Amino acid sequence: MPDPAQHAAERQAAVQLAVQRALNRDLQPGEILVLGRTHEGRAFRPSDWAERLAGVMSRFRPEGVGHAEGHLCYSPLCMPTLVDGVRAVVVSRELADVEPMAYEFVLRFARDNNLQTVEACMLELDSPDGAGQQPAGGRRVA
């Protein structure tokens, strides 16, 4: 019979790997990833929660950003995505500037539903010899 503690540790390691992959390819500084997985590792339901949440947030966008034909489309400040098969939403901190209550709603939604969140931030990279390879500006998203 499998050890429940080992199973939980393996599940947590898989979630951490999925988050790391998302950080490496999707998140930009000032963005928050809300994963459709609880802190206990269970999938969040309903399965279309990310699209629903992003749909509610679709009207909140930077000034002058809209769709030319007037079609309903997601806001660039709150976009649904998939991270290794797990539904997720990428939320920009800029949403707080456009509509603070909408930004708080998304964060409260994640907290109330016990969803895992990851925040992208800028890190200063200092090499010991000062000659290490750094991205432009000496920063990277982590």
Order of alpha helices (4+ residues) and beta strands (2+ residues): alpha-beta-alpha-beta-beta-alpha-alpha-beta-beta-beta
